[in-house]
Amino acid sequence: MSQKRPKHLALWQIKLPIPGIVSILHRASGALMFVAIPFMLYALAGSLSSAEHFDAFRACIANPLVKILLLVVLWGFLHHACAGVRFLLLDIHKGLDLATARLTARLVLVVSLVLTVIIGGLTW
């Protein structure tokens, strides 16, 4: 080893393949959902407790910033579900060859984004 190793990891120079990006996004979307669960349960409990709380909840989600945050959580859920199905298929040794793995990774990204646009557009 005549080359000197770098002292830091230059993350912006690493080119991950699309399956690696889907894997990282799967973990990030799982963490996002984990963080969002208490807030969603609080909002659900509050909206079901009384009419005044429900009106306050509706006023809160009318804010465009809150709508964008809810769209991000929706994307996280849909991406996590789609990627989870992909990883289950990989676990039973379906789609392990490189071309199929890249295709299914692209499909996960496209399907989760399209479903987010459709469902988010219907509820906006």
DALIN-V521398 format. One record per backbone hydrogen bond with DSSP energy under -0.5 kcal/mol. CO is the residue of the C=O (numbers start at 1). NH is the residue of the N-H. If there is no record, write none. Layout:
# DALIN-V521398
CO | NH
CO | NH
This chain:
# DALIN-V521398
8 | 10
9 | 11
10 | 13
11 | 14
14 | 16
17 | 20
17 | 21
18 | 22
19 | 23
20 | 24
21 | 25
22 | 26
23 | 27
24 | 28
25 | 29
26 | 30
27 | 31
28 | 32
29 | 33
30 | 34
31 | 35
32 | 36
33 | 37
34 | 38
35 | 39
36 | 40
37 | 41
38 | 42
39 | 43
40 | 44
41 | 45
42 | 46
43 | 47
44 | 48
45 | 49
46 | 49
46 | 50
50 | 54
51 | 55
52 | 56
53 | 57
54 | 58
55 | 59
56 | 60
57 | 61
58 | 62
60 | 63
63 | 67
64 | 68
65 | 69
66 | 70
67 | 71
68 | 72
69 | 73
70 | 74
71 | 75
72 | 76
73 | 77
74 | 78
75 | 79
76 | 80
77 | 81
78 | 82
79 | 83
80 | 84
81 | 85
82 | 86
83 | 87
84 | 88
85 | 89
86 | 90
87 | 91
88 | 92
89 | 94
90 | 93
93 | 95
97 | 101
98 | 102
99 | 103
100 | 104
101 | 105
102 | 106
103 | 107
104 | 108
105 | 109
106 | 110
107 | 111
108 | 112
109 | 113
110 | 114
111 | 115
112 | 116
113 | 117
114 | 118
115 | 119
116 | 120
117 | 121
118 | 122
119 | 123
120 | 124
